[in-house]
């Protein structure tokens, strides 16, 4: 009897969603285009943070001048 090991298995729906989530984090695609335009218009330099719990935004904030250019 020959056993075949699958090279790749199709992802379940949840695995596919998590894979896309990881890709977007890795590629820094975490802000909508509108927010990116606002940050660019303000010439914002700082840190934006978002806390998520159970899929909902719990808290968000920012720190200006976090990355200050000299």
N, C-alpha and C positions, 0 to 999 in steps of 0.2 A: 504494500500500500504506500503510495507516494503522498506526502503531505506538501501542500502548497502554502507558502507564507505570502499573504498579500503584501504587495509593495506599498500601497497606500489604501487606507480605508476611508470611505466617505464620512465626513464629520456629521455629528448630530446637529440639530438646529442650534442648541445652546453652545456647542463647541465652535460652530461657525461664527456665532455672534461674538464669543470671547476672542476668537482669532482676529476678527475685524477690530474689536476694541483695542487689543494689543498693538495691531498695526497702526491704528490712528494715534495712539500714545507715542509709539516709536517715531512716527513721522511728524509729530507735533501738530496734528490736525485736531486739536481739542477745543479750538475756539471757532465760532461761526465767522463767516466772512465779514459780517457787519461789525462785530467786535474787533476783529483785526484791523479794519479800516479806522475805527475810532482810536485805537491805540497808536496807529501810524499818524493820524491827524494830530494827536496830542503830543507826538514824539515821546511817548511814554517809555520810560526806562524804570523798571521795577519788577516786582514779583507779584503775580496774580495766583491766588490759591482758591481751591474749591474742595469742600469736604462733602462726600457723598455717603449716604447711609441708606441701605435697602433700595438702591436705584434712584433716590431722590436727593436733590441738592439740599444739604443741611445748613451749610454756611459757606459764604464766600467773602473774600477780602483782597486787599492789595497793600503793598508797601512801595512807596515811591522811592526812587533813587537807590534801589537795591543793587543795581549794577551801574554805578556812577562812572561816566567817562571822564578822564582827566586830560 
